[in-house]
């Protein structure tokens, strides 16, 4: 079992259910599953090999769920750049992990200038700049069919950079095996039951942080996720009530 297999299964089994509701609207499991595999195929077409690092610079939005699951489905290692960090930290992380591909929201274009100079490929969401690849065009050229790879469970699925309260951010290693174990632990130890269609997770906090741990469990069991662009008490209460 791997992330790609889980995505393919949910894409087929829950095709017409709403998977994600966020700033860009609602999208079904069938629709987002297709986009996830298009992204995975497009990344592999760049020549990336298992475990290669892909930087991901976004705030909370629908495409963040796509990139999270798409990078994992391609057998690659996601390195999320927390948008709350200073750009000098982004540069330090980029050099430390050796990433050559950056997926980023165009709204961070200016701040990410030093990072853009380091990587070989820039996939730009919601924008076009010379020398970049538009995210939608990047996906559009690829097949929507599931990309089922024999991923080594002990290869990296993510490097999670955190500094705690002191020092520079350091990358905590997480493997594909770790991610699947986390899925099981969340279901058994936190929820104590299998999730279903009536369940819903609200990403009120950054998906780059703890909230992101719940992306795969909810996707695996066909439960909806609501992605909020930022924490606002009124919006959170409204999401809970509806």
JOKA-V225101 format. One record per helix or strand of 3 or more residues. SS is the DSSP state (alpha for helix, beta for strand). FROM is the first residue (numbers start at 0). LEN is the number of residues. If there is no record, write none. Layout:
SS,FROM,LEN / SS,FROM,LEN
//
This chain:
alpha,2,11 / beta,17,5 / beta,24,4 / alpha,28,17 / beta,52,5 / alpha,61,12 / beta,76,4 / alpha,86,11 / beta,100,5 / alpha,105,3 / alpha,112,4 / beta,120,5 / alpha,134,6 / beta,155,7 / beta,169,6 / alpha,175,16 / beta,199,4 / alpha,209,11 / beta,223,4 / alpha,232,9
//
